[in-house]
Structures are given as C-alpha cells and as structure tokens.
Amino acid sequence: MLPETRAGDEATVILQSLLCLLREKNILTRADIETLCDRVAMRATLADRDPLPCAAEASRAAAEEMARIGGYIGKQYGGKHRRG
C-alpha cells in the first residue's frame, strides 16, 4: 500500500466497481441503489443504536460516499426510481 493511500481506499474502489458491474448487468436496479443509499444513511443517523456497531464518523462518511456513488450510477445507467 502506498503511504498516501488511506485505509479503506482499496475496498472503496472494489465496492464502487462491484456496484457499477451489478447495475450494468441489471442485477441491481436504480431503485435497489436508492434503497441501499437510504439504508446506509439510516445507519449513519442511528449509529449509536445500530445493532451492527460502527463508528459514527465512519458511518457518516459512508453515507456521503454512497450518495455520491448512487448519483453517479443513476446518471450513468439510468433506470426507474423506486415507487414512493
């Protein structure tokens, strides 16, 4: 690992690529990505009460990153939004 690389950057690249691949193959829909964004955001909001413990700061960063990824995938691959 290069010294300027943050811990977790490798995992982020792999997960971003995996989400895009699954969307390209229509295994995940745009609605699935939106649901995933919401779930990550909910974990960030409720980090102190989450049954799967995680650091509050890390979960907030994950929610921001997931929103960014969701926005990119939505623009790149389109698809139907989930129903209300």
N, C-alpha and C positions, 0 to 999 in steps of 0.2 A: 504494500500500500504506500502511495506517495505521501510525504509528510503533510502536504497542504490539503489532502483529502480528508473530509470529515467522516467520522464513524457513521456508518449507515448509508453513505452515498452509493456504494455498490448495490446495496439492497434496493435503494430507491430506483436506480436505473433498471434493475431487473424487474421490479414490480411495475414500473411505468411501461416497459416494453411488453410485459405479460398482459397488462390490461388492454393495451392497443391491439395486440395479437388476438386476444379473445374477442374484442369488438370487431376487428376485421373479419373474423370467421363467423360473425353473428352468433357466437356462443353467449356473449353478454350484449344486452340491448342498451340503448341510451337510457331507458328507464331503470335498468339494473345499475348503471353507473350513478344515476341520480340518487337511487336508494342507498348505494354504498357511500356516497358523499354525505348524505343525511346521517347515516349510522356513525360514521367517523366523527362528524360534528357533534352528535349527541354524546359520544364517549368523551369528547373534549369538554363539553358542558358539564357532564356528570362525573368527571374524572375521580373526584373524591369518594363517590359512592359506587364506582364501577366494580362489578363482581370479578372482572379480569383486571387486576391492578395495572396502572400505568401512570407515569409521571404527568402531571397536569400540563407542564410546559411542552413536553414532547407530544402530548395528545393534541394540544392547540396547533402546534407546528404541522402535525399530520393532517389535521382538518384543513388547514390552509393549503397544504400541498395537494390533498385530494380534490379540493375545489378547483385548483389550477389544472390538475390532470383532467377532471371532469369537463371543464370548459374547453380544453384542447380537444379532447375526444369528441365532444359534441360538435365542435366546428369542423373537425377533420372528417368524421364519419357520419354525422347527422343521425337521423333516426327519429322515432316518435318519442316525445316526452311521456312520462308516466301520467296516468289519469289522476286527477285530484283525489 
